[in-house]
């Protein structure tokens, strides 16, 4: 038995009526926002990690190389 009639959708966080017959389709915007919210810690850490990496010698070289490639080689 389920204790609640409404359950949050695991994909988008919307409250879904489990007894409904229409089914549920995630709104793409809501789904993206919900998933970004769930990942906010990882996103923040990734950004910090990239900034840290770019201060290392290897990071400086990589960003120099990338900039060179973006400009279209020699
Ligand atoms: Zn959904």
PDB file of the backbone (N, CA, C, O) and the ligand in Angstrom, with CONECT records:
HET     ZN  A 101       1
ATOM      1  N   UNK A   1       0.830  -1.215   0.000  1.00  0.00           N
ATOM      2  CA  UNK A   1       0.000   0.000   0.000  1.00  0.00           C
ATOM      3  C   UNK A   1       0.851   1.246   0.000  1.00  0.00           C
ATOM      4  O   UNK A   1       1.892   1.319   0.654  1.00  0.00           O
ATOM      5  N   UNK A   2       0.383   2.224  -0.750  1.00  0.00           N
ATOM      6  CA  UNK A   2       1.068   3.518  -0.754  1.00  0.00           C
ATOM      7  C   UNK A   2       0.379   4.438   0.243  1.00  0.00           C
ATOM      8  O   UNK A   2      -0.848   4.476   0.333  1.00  0.00           O
ATOM      9  N   UNK A   3       1.186   5.171   0.983  1.00  0.00           N
ATOM     10  CA  UNK A   3       0.608   6.010   2.019  1.00  0.00           C
ATOM     11  C   UNK A   3       0.081   7.332   1.475  1.00  0.00           C
ATOM     12  O   UNK A   3      -0.808   7.946   2.065  1.00  0.00           O
ATOM     13  N   UNK A   4       0.629   7.758   0.362  1.00  0.00           N
ATOM     14  CA  UNK A   4       0.214   9.049  -0.149  1.00  0.00           C
ATOM     15  C   UNK A   4      -0.297   8.930  -1.577  1.00  0.00           C
ATOM     16  O   UNK A   4       0.211   8.146  -2.379  1.00  0.00           O
ATOM     17  N   UNK A   5      -1.305   9.721  -1.867  1.00  0.00           N
ATOM     18  CA  UNK A   5      -1.858   9.696  -3.212  1.00  0.00           C
ATOM     19  C   UNK A   5      -0.949  10.459  -4.175  1.00  0.00           C
ATOM     20  O   UNK A   5      -0.861  10.145  -5.362  1.00  0.00           O
ATOM     21  N   UNK A   6      -0.280  11.467  -3.627  1.00  0.00           N
ATOM     22  CA  UNK A   6       0.608  12.262  -4.466  1.00  0.00           C
ATOM     23  C   UNK A   6       2.063  11.904  -4.185  1.00  0.00           C
ATOM     24  O   UNK A   6       2.485  11.773  -3.036  1.00  0.00           O
ATOM     25  N   UNK A   7       2.797  11.755  -5.249  1.00  0.00           N
ATOM     26  CA  UNK A   7       4.219  11.469  -5.122  1.00  0.00           C
ATOM     27  C   UNK A   7       5.002  12.430  -6.002  1.00  0.00           C
ATOM     28  O   UNK A   7       4.575  12.760  -7.109  1.00  0.00           O
ATOM     29  N   UNK A   8       6.146  12.876  -5.508  1.00  0.00           N
ATOM     30  CA  UNK A   8       6.941  13.747  -6.374  1.00  0.00           C
ATOM     31  C   UNK A   8       7.526  12.941  -7.523  1.00  0.00           C
ATOM     32  O   UNK A   8       8.024  11.832  -7.333  1.00  0.00           O
ATOM     33  N   UNK A   9       7.458  13.504  -8.695  1.00  0.00           N
ATOM     34  CA  UNK A   9       8.069  12.861  -9.859  1.00  0.00           C
ATOM     35  C   UNK A   9       9.583  12.877  -9.670  1.00  0.00           C
ATOM     36  O   UNK A   9      10.159  13.911  -9.332  1.00  0.00           O
ATOM     37  N   UNK A  10      10.221  11.742  -9.888  1.00  0.00           N
ATOM     38  CA  UNK A  10      11.664  11.654  -9.674  1.00  0.00           C
ATOM     39  C   UNK A  10      12.435  12.428 -10.727  1.00  0.00           C
ATOM     40  O   UNK A  10      13.590  12.799 -10.516  1.00  0.00           O
ATOM     41  N   UNK A  11      11.802  12.666 -11.847  1.00  0.00           N
ATOM     42  CA  UNK A  11      12.478  13.360 -12.928  1.00  0.00           C
ATOM     43  C   UNK A  11      12.399  14.874 -12.792  1.00  0.00           C
ATOM     44  O   UNK A  11      13.374  15.582 -13.043  1.00  0.00           O
ATOM     45  N   UNK A  12      11.204  15.374 -12.383  1.00  0.00           N
ATOM     46  CA  UNK A  12      11.028  16.822 -12.406  1.00  0.00           C
ATOM     47  C   UNK A  12      10.569  17.387 -11.069  1.00  0.00           C
ATOM     48  O   UNK A  12      10.512  18.606 -10.907  1.00  0.00           O
ATOM     49  N   UNK A  13      10.242  16.535 -10.115  1.00  0.00           N
ATOM     50  CA  UNK A  13       9.857  17.012  -8.794  1.00  0.00           C
ATOM     51  C   UNK A  13       8.418  17.451  -8.689  1.00  0.00           C
ATOM     52  O   UNK A  13       7.979  17.881  -7.623  1.00  0.00           O
ATOM     53  N   UNK A  14       7.681  17.352  -9.765  1.00  0.00           N
ATOM     54  CA  UNK A  14       6.278  17.755  -9.721  1.00  0.00           C
ATOM     55  C   UNK A  14       5.485  16.766  -8.890  1.00  0.00           C
ATOM     56  O   UNK A  14       5.803  15.577  -8.839  1.00  0.00           O
ATOM     57  N   UNK A  15       4.443  17.275  -8.235  1.00  0.00           N
ATOM     58  CA  UNK A  15       3.581  16.402  -7.461  1.00  0.00           C
ATOM     59  C   UNK A  15       2.647  15.675  -8.419  1.00  0.00           C
ATOM     60  O   UNK A  15       1.874  16.304  -9.141  1.00  0.00           O
ATOM     61  N   UNK A  16       2.722  14.368  -8.422  1.00  0.00           N
ATOM     62  CA  UNK A  16       1.955  13.578  -9.378  1.00  0.00           C
ATOM     63  C   UNK A  16       0.897  12.771  -8.653  1.00  0.00           C
ATOM     64  O   UNK A  16       1.175  12.090  -7.666  1.00  0.00           O
ATOM     65  N   UNK A  17      -0.311  12.860  -9.161  1.00  0.00           N
ATOM     66  CA  UNK A  17      -1.408  12.089  -8.603  1.00  0.00           C
ATOM     67  C   UNK A  17      -1.281  10.643  -9.070  1.00  0.00           C
ATOM     68  O   UNK A  17      -1.440  10.344 -10.253  1.00  0.00           O
ATOM     69  N   UNK A  18      -1.002   9.780  -8.153  1.00  0.00           N
ATOM     70  CA  UNK A  18      -0.753   8.375  -8.522  1.00  0.00           C
ATOM     71  C   UNK A  18      -2.006   7.671  -8.974  1.00  0.00           C
ATOM     72  O   UNK A  18      -1.942   6.670  -9.688  1.00  0.00           O
ATOM     73  N   UNK A  19      -3.151   8.188  -8.560  1.00  0.00           N
ATOM     74  CA  UNK A  19      -4.394   7.528  -8.927  1.00  0.00           C
ATOM     75  C   UNK A  19      -4.908   8.008 -10.274  1.00  0.00           C
ATOM     76  O   UNK A  19      -5.848   7.441 -10.831  1.00  0.00           O
ATOM     77  N   UNK A  20      -4.282   9.061 -10.791  1.00  0.00           N
ATOM     78  CA  UNK A  20      -4.733   9.597 -12.071  1.00  0.00           C
ATOM     79  C   UNK A  20      -4.469   8.605 -13.183  1.00  0.00           C
ATOM     80  O   UNK A  20      -3.533   7.809 -13.111  1.00  0.00           O
ATOM     81  N   UNK A  21      -5.285   8.656 -14.196  1.00  0.00           N
ATOM     82  CA  UNK A  21      -5.117   7.731 -15.311  1.00  0.00           C
ATOM     83  C   UNK A  21      -4.407   8.403 -16.474  1.00  0.00           C
ATOM     84  O   UNK A  21      -3.951   7.742 -17.407  1.00  0.00           O
ATOM     85  N   UNK A  22      -4.319   9.729 -16.405  1.00  0.00           N
ATOM     86  CA  UNK A  22      -3.738  10.468 -17.527  1.00  0.00           C
ATOM     87  C   UNK A  22      -2.241  10.312 -17.634  1.00  0.00           C
ATOM     88  O   UNK A  22      -1.651  10.613 -18.672  1.00  0.00           O
ATOM     89  N   UNK A  23      -1.623   9.840 -16.563  1.00  0.00           N
ATOM     90  CA  UNK A  23      -0.167   9.751 -16.591  1.00  0.00           C
ATOM     91  C   UNK A  23       0.433  11.126 -16.428  1.00  0.00           C
ATOM     92  O   UNK A  23      -0.284  12.119 -16.303  1.00  0.00           O
ATOM     93  N   UNK A  24       1.738  11.180 -16.428  1.00  0.00           N
ATOM     94  CA  UNK A  24       2.411  12.447 -16.192  1.00  0.00           C
ATOM     95  C   UNK A  24       3.530  12.616 -17.197  1.00  0.00           C
ATOM     96  O   UNK A  24       4.334  11.712 -17.425  1.00  0.00           O
ATOM     97  N   UNK A  25       3.561  13.787 -17.785  1.00  0.00           N
ATOM     98  CA  UNK A  25       4.685  14.088 -18.663  1.00  0.00           C
ATOM     99  C   UNK A  25       5.427  15.258 -18.072  1.00  0.00           C
ATOM    100  O   UNK A  25       4.830  16.283 -17.746  1.00  0.00           O
ATOM    101  N   UNK A  26       6.714  15.109 -17.935  1.00  0.00           N
ATOM    102  CA  UNK A  26       7.510  16.177 -17.344  1.00  0.00           C
ATOM    103  C   UNK A  26       7.561  17.367 -18.288  1.00  0.00           C
ATOM    104  O   UNK A  26       7.739  17.218 -19.497  1.00  0.00           O
ATOM    105  N   UNK A  27       7.400  18.548 -17.711  1.00  0.00           N
ATOM    106  CA  UNK A  27       7.642  19.757 -18.487  1.00  0.00           C
ATOM    107  C   UNK A  27       9.157  19.904 -18.607  1.00  0.00           C
ATOM    108  O   UNK A  27       9.861  19.885 -17.598  1.00  0.00           O
ATOM    109  N   UNK A  28       9.658  20.049 -19.818  1.00  0.00           N
ATOM    110  CA  UNK A  28      11.119  20.069 -20.017  1.00  0.00           C
ATOM    111  C   UNK A  28      11.821  21.126 -19.170  1.00  0.00           C
ATOM    112  O   UNK A  28      12.895  20.865 -18.629  1.00  0.00           O
ATOM    113  N   UNK A  29      11.232  22.314 -19.048  1.00  0.00           N
ATOM    114  CA  UNK A  29      11.876  23.382 -18.277  1.00  0.00           C
ATOM    115  C   UNK A  29      11.930  23.028 -16.795  1.00  0.00           C
ATOM    116  O   UNK A  29      12.942  23.216 -16.120  1.00  0.00           O
ATOM    117  N   UNK A  30      10.821  22.519 -16.323  1.00  0.00           N
ATOM    118  CA  UNK A  30      10.756  22.164 -14.919  1.00  0.00           C
ATOM    119  C   UNK A  30      11.747  21.044 -14.605  1.00  0.00           C
ATOM    120  O   UNK A  30      12.418  21.047 -13.573  1.00  0.00           O
ATOM    121  N   UNK A  31      11.815  20.107 -15.515  1.00  0.00           N
ATOM    122  CA  UNK A  31      12.719  18.980 -15.340  1.00  0.00           C
ATOM    123  C   UNK A  31      14.174  19.461 -15.311  1.00  0.00           C
ATOM    124  O   UNK A  31      14.956  19.024 -14.467  1.00  0.00           O
ATOM    125  N   UNK A  32      14.527  20.344 -16.214  1.00  0.00           N
ATOM    126  CA  UNK A  32      15.898  20.853 -16.256  1.00  0.00           C
ATOM    127  C   UNK A  32      16.218  21.609 -14.969  1.00  0.00           C
ATOM    128  O   UNK A  32      17.295  21.449 -14.396  1.00  0.00           O
ATOM    129  N   UNK A  33      15.280  22.425 -14.525  1.00  0.00           N
ATOM    130  CA  UNK A  33      15.501  23.195 -13.301  1.00  0.00           C
ATOM    131  C   UNK A  33      15.651  22.283 -12.092  1.00  0.00           C
ATOM    132  O   UNK A  33      16.512  22.488 -11.237  1.00  0.00           O
ATOM    133  N   UNK A  34      14.799  21.281 -12.043  1.00  0.00           N
ATOM    134  CA  UNK A  34      14.834  20.346 -10.917  1.00  0.00           C
ATOM    135  C   UNK A  34      16.163  19.603 -10.891  1.00  0.00           C
ATOM    136  O   UNK A  34      16.757  19.417  -9.829  1.00  0.00           O
ATOM    137  N   UNK A  35      16.618  19.188 -12.039  1.00  0.00           N
ATOM    138  CA  UNK A  35      17.861  18.422 -12.082  1.00  0.00           C
ATOM    139  C   UNK A  35      19.066  19.306 -11.810  1.00  0.00           C
ATOM    140  O   UNK A  35      20.036  18.863 -11.194  1.00  0.00           O
ATOM    141  N   UNK A  36      19.013  20.545 -12.261  1.00  0.00           N
ATOM    142  CA  UNK A  36      20.097  21.473 -11.950  1.00  0.00           C
ATOM    143  C   UNK A  36      20.134  21.765 -10.457  1.00  0.00           C
ATOM    144  O   UNK A  36      21.206  21.881  -9.863  1.00  0.00           O
ATOM    145  N   UNK A  37      18.962  21.880  -9.862  1.00  0.00           N
ATOM    146  CA  UNK A  37      18.898  22.128  -8.429  1.00  0.00           C
ATOM    147  C   UNK A  37      19.537  20.977  -7.669  1.00  0.00           C
ATOM    148  O   UNK A  37      20.270  21.187  -6.702  1.00  0.00           O
ATOM    149  N   UNK A  38      19.250  19.755  -8.119  1.00  0.00           N
ATOM    150  CA  UNK A  38      19.826  18.579  -7.478  1.00  0.00           C
ATOM    151  C   UNK A  38      21.333  18.504  -7.653  1.00  0.00           C
ATOM    152  O   UNK A  38      22.029  17.903  -6.834  1.00  0.00           O
ATOM    153  N   UNK A  39      21.831  19.108  -8.708  1.00  0.00           N
ATOM    154  CA  UNK A  39      23.260  19.017  -9.022  1.00  0.00           C
ATOM    155  C   UNK A  39      24.039  20.253  -8.588  1.00  0.00           C
ATOM    156  O   UNK A  39      25.233  20.366  -8.865  1.00  0.00           O
ATOM    157  N   UNK A  40      23.353  21.195  -7.896  1.00  0.00           N
ATOM    158  CA  UNK A  40      23.999  22.481  -7.643  1.00  0.00           C
ATOM    159  C   UNK A  40      25.315  22.344  -6.889  1.00  0.00           C
ATOM    160  O   UNK A  40      26.258  23.099  -7.129  1.00  0.00           O
ATOM    161  N   UNK A  41      25.375  21.381  -5.979  1.00  0.00           N
ATOM    162  CA  UNK A  41      26.621  21.175  -5.228  1.00  0.00           C
ATOM    163  C   UNK A  41      27.745  20.731  -6.161  1.00  0.00           C
ATOM    164  O   UNK A  41      28.867  21.232  -6.095  1.00  0.00           O
ATOM    165  N   UNK A  42      27.417  19.786  -7.024  1.00  0.00           N
ATOM    166  CA  UNK A  42      28.422  19.273  -7.950  1.00  0.00           C
ATOM    167  C   UNK A  42      28.866  20.344  -8.924  1.00  0.00           C
ATOM    168  O   UNK A  42      30.044  20.448  -9.264  1.00  0.00           O
ATOM    169  N   UNK A  43      27.894  21.150  -9.374  1.00  0.00           N
ATOM    170  CA  UNK A  43      28.224  22.221 -10.306  1.00  0.00           C
ATOM    171  C   UNK A  43      29.170  23.210  -9.634  1.00  0.00           C
ATOM    172  O   UNK A  43      30.147  23.652 -10.237  1.00  0.00           O
ATOM    173  N   UNK A  44      28.873  23.555  -8.384  1.00  0.00           N
ATOM    174  CA  UNK A  44      29.718  24.497  -7.651  1.00  0.00           C
ATOM    175  C   UNK A  44      31.119  23.919  -7.470  1.00  0.00           C
ATOM    176  O   UNK A  44      32.116  24.625  -7.626  1.00  0.00           O
ATOM    177  N   UNK A  45      31.186  22.639  -7.144  1.00  0.00           N
ATOM    178  CA  UNK A  45      32.493  22.015  -6.954  1.00  0.00           C
ATOM    179  C   UNK A  45      33.264  21.915  -8.256  1.00  0.00           C
ATOM    180  O   UNK A  45      34.483  22.085  -8.293  1.00  0.00           O
ATOM    181  N   UNK A  46      32.529  21.638  -9.322  1.00  0.00           N
ATOM    182  CA  UNK A  46      33.175  21.540 -10.627  1.00  0.00           C
ATOM    183  C   UNK A  46      33.792  22.885 -10.992  1.00  0.00           C
ATOM    184  O   UNK A  46      34.930  22.951 -11.458  1.00  0.00           O
ATOM    185  N   UNK A  47      33.039  23.947 -10.778  1.00  0.00           N
ATOM    186  CA  UNK A  47      33.549  25.284 -11.086  1.00  0.00           C
ATOM    187  C   UNK A  47      34.789  25.598 -10.267  1.00  0.00           C
ATOM    188  O   UNK A  47      35.785  26.096 -10.793  1.00  0.00           O
ATOM    189  N   UNK A  48      34.722  25.304  -8.978  1.00  0.00           N
ATOM    190  CA  UNK A  48      35.868  25.552  -8.106  1.00  0.00           C
ATOM    191  C   UNK A  48      37.062  24.725  -8.570  1.00  0.00           C
ATOM    192  O   UNK A  48      38.198  25.198  -8.570  1.00  0.00           O
ATOM    193  N   UNK A  49      36.787  23.487  -8.963  1.00  0.00           N
ATOM    194  CA  UNK A  49      37.845  22.608  -9.424  1.00  0.00           C
ATOM    195  C   UNK A  49      38.502  23.119 -10.688  1.00  0.00           C
ATOM    196  O   UNK A  49      39.720  23.041 -10.845  1.00  0.00           O
ATOM    197  N   UNK A  50      37.691  23.642 -11.585  1.00  0.00           N
ATOM    198  CA  UNK A  50      38.237  24.176 -12.829  1.00  0.00           C
ATOM    199  C   UNK A  50      39.101  25.401 -12.545  1.00  0.00           C
ATOM    200  O   UNK A  50      40.187  25.545 -13.105  1.00  0.00           O
ATOM    201  N   UNK A  51      38.618  26.273 -11.680  1.00  0.00           N
ATOM    202  CA  UNK A  51      39.408  27.462 -11.329  1.00  0.00           C
ATOM    203  C   UNK A  51      40.737  27.054 -10.696  1.00  0.00           C
ATOM    204  O   UNK A  51      41.779  27.644 -10.980  1.00  0.00           O
ATOM    205  N   UNK A  52      40.687  26.051  -9.845  1.00  0.00           N
ATOM    206  CA  UNK A  52      41.910  25.582  -9.202  1.00  0.00           C
ATOM    207  C   UNK A  52      42.869  25.009 -10.243  1.00  0.00           C
ATOM    208  O   UNK A  52      44.071  25.275 -10.229  1.00  0.00           O
ATOM    209  N   UNK A  53      42.298  24.216 -11.143  1.00  0.00           N
ATOM    210  CA  UNK A  53      43.118  23.581 -12.186  1.00  0.00           C
ATOM    211  C   UNK A  53      43.791  24.644 -13.057  1.00  0.00           C
ATOM    212  O   UNK A  53      44.953  24.505 -13.439  1.00  0.00           O
ATOM    213  N   UNK A  54      43.054  25.691 -13.360  1.00  0.00           N
ATOM    214  CA  UNK A  54      43.599  26.712 -14.260  1.00  0.00           C
ATOM    215  C   UNK A  54      44.749  27.514 -13.636  1.00  0.00           C
ATOM    216  O   UNK A  54      45.459  28.234 -14.337  1.00  0.00           O
ATOM    217  N   UNK A  55      44.923  27.387 -12.339  1.00  0.00           N
ATOM    218  CA  UNK A  55      46.045  28.088 -11.714  1.00  0.00           C
ATOM    219  C   UNK A  55      47.306  27.218 -11.698  1.00  0.00           C
ATOM    220  O   UNK A  55      48.389  27.695 -11.360  1.00  0.00           O
ATOM    221  N   UNK A  56      47.161  25.950 -12.060  1.00  0.00           N
ATOM    222  CA  UNK A  56      48.337  25.083 -12.107  1.00  0.00           C
ATOM    223  C   UNK A  56      49.033  25.246 -13.450  1.00  0.00           C
ATOM    224  O   UNK A  56      48.468  25.794 -14.397  1.00  0.00           O
ATOM    225  N   UNK A  57      50.259  24.767 -13.517  1.00  0.00           N
ATOM    226  CA  UNK A  57      51.009  24.866 -14.759  1.00  0.00           C
ATOM    227  C   UNK A  57      50.304  24.101 -15.872  1.00  0.00           C
ATOM    228  O   UNK A  57      50.202  24.582 -17.001  1.00  0.00           O
ATOM    229  N   UNK A  58      49.823  22.912 -15.546  1.00  0.00           N
ATOM    230  CA  UNK A  58      49.132  22.100 -16.550  1.00  0.00           C
ATOM    231  C   UNK A  58      47.863  22.806 -17.021  1.00  0.00           C
ATOM    232  O   UNK A  58      47.530  22.776 -18.206  1.00  0.00           O
ATOM    233  N   UNK A  59      47.162  23.439 -16.087  1.00  0.00           N
ATOM    234  CA  UNK A  59      45.932  24.136 -16.428  1.00  0.00           C
ATOM    235  C   UNK A  59      46.200  25.342 -17.314  1.00  0.00           C
ATOM    236  O   UNK A  59      45.461  25.609 -18.262  1.00  0.00           O
ATOM    237  N   UNK A  60      47.258  26.061 -16.995  1.00  0.00           N
ATOM    238  CA  UNK A  60      47.614  27.225 -17.813  1.00  0.00           C
ATOM    239  C   UNK A  60      47.980  26.786 -19.225  1.00  0.00           C
ATOM    240  O   UNK A  60      47.608  27.430 -20.206  1.00  0.00           O
ATOM    241  N   UNK A  61      48.709  25.686 -19.312  1.00  0.00           N
ATOM    242  CA  UNK A  61      49.076  25.173 -20.623  1.00  0.00           C
ATOM    243  C   UNK A  61      47.836  24.740 -21.402  1.00  0.00           C
ATOM    244  O   UNK A  61      47.700  25.032 -22.590  1.00  0.00           O
ATOM    245  N   UNK A  62      46.928  24.034 -20.706  1.00  0.00           N
ATOM    246  CA  UNK A  62      45.707  23.559 -21.360  1.00  0.00           C
ATOM    247  C   UNK A  62      44.877  24.732 -21.870  1.00  0.00           C
ATOM    248  O   UNK A  62      44.319  24.667 -22.965  1.00  0.00           O
ATOM    249  N   UNK A  63      44.793  25.794 -21.092  1.00  0.00           N
ATOM    250  CA  UNK A  63      43.961  26.906 -21.534  1.00  0.00           C
ATOM    251  C   UNK A  63      44.654  27.669 -22.669  1.00  0.00           C
ATOM    252  O   UNK A  63      43.990  28.219 -23.548  1.00  0.00           O
ATOM    253  N   UNK A  64      45.973  27.700 -22.647  1.00  0.00           N
ATOM    254  CA  UNK A  64      46.714  28.306 -23.761  1.00  0.00           C
ATOM    255  C   UNK A  64      46.479  27.512 -25.036  1.00  0.00           C
ATOM    256  O   UNK A  64      46.237  28.070 -26.107  1.00  0.00           O
ATOM    257  N   UNK A  65      46.559  26.174 -24.889  1.00  0.00           N
ATOM    258  CA  UNK A  65      46.356  25.281 -26.019  1.00  0.00           C
ATOM    259  C   UNK A  65      44.942  25.419 -26.580  1.00  0.00           C
ATOM    260  O   UNK A  65      44.738  25.475 -27.792  1.00  0.00           O
ATOM    261  N   UNK A  66      43.970  25.474 -25.665  1.00  0.00           N
ATOM    262  CA  UNK A  66      42.568  25.573 -26.080  1.00  0.00           C
ATOM    263  C   UNK A  66      42.326  26.881 -26.818  1.00  0.00           C
ATOM    264  O   UNK A  66      41.655  26.907 -27.850  1.00  0.00           O
ATOM    265  N   UNK A  67      42.877  27.965 -26.285  1.00  0.00           N
ATOM    266  CA  UNK A  67      42.695  29.261 -26.927  1.00  0.00           C
ATOM    267  C   UNK A  67      43.306  29.239 -28.325  1.00  0.00           C
ATOM    268  O   UNK A  67      42.750  29.814 -29.261  1.00  0.00           O
ATOM    269  N   UNK A  68      44.424  28.589 -28.458  1.00  0.00           N
ATOM    270  CA  UNK A  68      45.085  28.484 -29.737  1.00  0.00           C
ATOM    271  C   UNK A  68      44.217  27.718 -30.736  1.00  0.00           C
ATOM    272  O   UNK A  68      44.096  28.094 -31.902  1.00  0.00           O
ATOM    273  N   UNK A  69      43.616  26.631 -30.243  1.00  0.00           N
ATOM    274  CA  UNK A  69      42.776  25.814 -31.120  1.00  0.00           C
ATOM    275  C   UNK A  69      41.534  26.571 -31.541  1.00  0.00           C
ATOM    276  O   UNK A  69      41.096  26.469 -32.687  1.00  0.00           O
ATOM    277  N   UNK A  70      40.962  27.333 -30.615  1.00  0.00           N
ATOM    278  CA  UNK A  70      39.764  28.089 -30.933  1.00  0.00           C
ATOM    279  C   UNK A  70      40.061  29.131 -32.003  1.00  0.00           C
ATOM    280  O   UNK A  70      39.237  29.394 -32.878  1.00  0.00           O
ATOM    281  N   UNK A  71      41.241  29.715 -31.920  1.00  0.00           N
ATOM    282  CA  UNK A  71      41.618  30.728 -32.910  1.00  0.00           C
ATOM    283  C   UNK A  71      41.865  30.116 -34.283  1.00  0.00           C
ATOM    284  O   UNK A  71      41.956  30.841 -35.273  1.00  0.00           O
ATOM    285  N   UNK A  72      41.973  28.805 -34.355  1.00  0.00           N
ATOM    286  CA  UNK A  72      42.108  28.154 -35.664  1.00  0.00           C
ATOM    287  C   UNK A  72      43.525  27.810 -36.041  1.00  0.00           C
ATOM    288  O   UNK A  72      43.925  27.995 -37.190  1.00  0.00           O
ATOM    289  N   UNK A  73      44.277  27.322 -35.111  1.00  0.00           N
ATOM    290  CA  UNK A  73      45.629  26.837 -35.336  1.00  0.00           C
ATOM    291  C   UNK A  73      46.541  27.868 -36.017  1.00  0.00           C
ATOM    292  O   UNK A  73      46.257  29.062 -36.110  1.00  0.00           O
ATOM    293  N   UNK A  74      47.629  27.315 -36.471  1.00  0.00           N
ATOM    294  CA  UNK A  74      48.554  28.170 -37.226  1.00  0.00           C
ATOM    295  C   UNK A  74      48.635  27.590 -38.637  1.00  0.00           C
ATOM    296  O   UNK A  74      49.351  28.125 -39.484  1.00  0.00           O
TER     297      UNK A  74
HETATM  298 ZN    ZN A 101       7.854  14.710 -14.050  1.00  0.00          ZN
END
